Amino acid sequence: MPQQKGYLLLYIVFDKSIDLTIKAIHFAINHNLKIIDLSEFAETEELFKDVGYERIYDIGVEDWLGYLLNADYIFTNSFHGCCFSIIFHKQFFVGERPSDKVDQILEMFDLSDRSIKNKTDIQIAEMPTMSFSGSDALRDNYRVESTSYIHNAIHSLEQRPHQPILPQIDSILSEIDAELAELEKNKHRRSLAQKTKTFIKKPIKSLLRKNRSLFTKIYLVSKNQKTVKSAGAKKYRVGI
């Protein structure tokens, strides 16, 4: 876990963003902060000649999170950068991003004003210090809603009548034979039937028969721990 303090974290994903980078540089200079850059595609270091700068790349998840956690400010266009800025209560600023999921997460937490893609350096400097009481309350509500949804989904599945996970192989083969037999009845469609045998029936039969042993090893779920037959006609005692 990194121990550095007193820096601005720059984290840009997918594309270089000269606009966000320059705004981060001006902000760092005005606040006497060093820039630590975790971006995927870094700008040339010449751009950072007037500010303390360190580029760090190819680090693990713990270090990545540590740099976000210890940052004084975060400039990013990353969805995950926004998410963890909210979780860690970091003063953060969001640049332009081609996709809309960053805008969506900001809207979800009533933080759309953190977007600086159309703001000047002066406007950024005048932005108020963030209070996270509102976003924390929203996050708690979303957590309750998500937990309830998961519990209801599990309960709904538990109430459904049991259905086998896998179809019966013999049943599939019988259906194929029946369809081909129907084609054979029509003389004028015999060529189609022959093609069907060659390119559909034989490969499917071969595939199913070769994998019959695999099917027999897969347990069919039985809620009441009943003895059931698997696709290969073997019996297992199974349960959930």
Stockholm file with secondary structure:
# STOCKHOLM 1.0

chainA/1-240         MPQQKGYLLLYIVFDKSIDLTIKAIHFAINHNLKIIDLSEFAETEELFKDVGYERIYDIGVEDWLGYLLNADYIFTNSFHGCCFSIIFHKQFFVGERPSDKVDQILEMFDLSDRSIKNKTDIQIAEMPTMSFSGSDALRDNYRVESTSYIHNAIHSLEQRPHQPILPQIDSILSEIDAELAELEKNKHRRSLAQKTKTFIKKPIKSLLRKNRSLFTKIYLVSKNQKTVKSAGAKKYRVGI
#=GR chainA/1-240 SS CCCCCSEEEEECCSSCCHHHHHHHHHHHHHTTCEEEECCSSCCCGGGGTTSCEEECCSCCHHHHHHHHHHCSEEEECCHHHHHHHHHTTCEEEECCCSSSHHHHHHHHTTCGGGBCTTCCHHHHHTCCCCCCHHHHHHHHHHHHHHHHHHHHHHHHHHHSCCCCSSCCHHHHHHHHHHHHHHHHHSGGGHHHHHHHIIIIIHHHHHHHHHTHHHHHHSCCCCTTCCEEECTTSCEEECCC
#=GC SS_cons         CCCCCSEEEEECCSSCCHHHHHHHHHHHHHTTCEEEECCSSCCCGGGGTTSCEEECCSCCHHHHHHHHHHCSEEEECCHHHHHHHHHTTCEEEECCCSSSHHHHHHHHTTCGGGBCTTCCHHHHHTCCCCCCHHHHHHHHHHHHHHHHHHHHHHHHHHHSCCCCSSCCHHHHHHHHHHHHHHHHHSGGGHHHHHHHIIIIIHHHHHHHHHTHHHHHHSCCCCTTCCEEECTTSCEEECCC
//
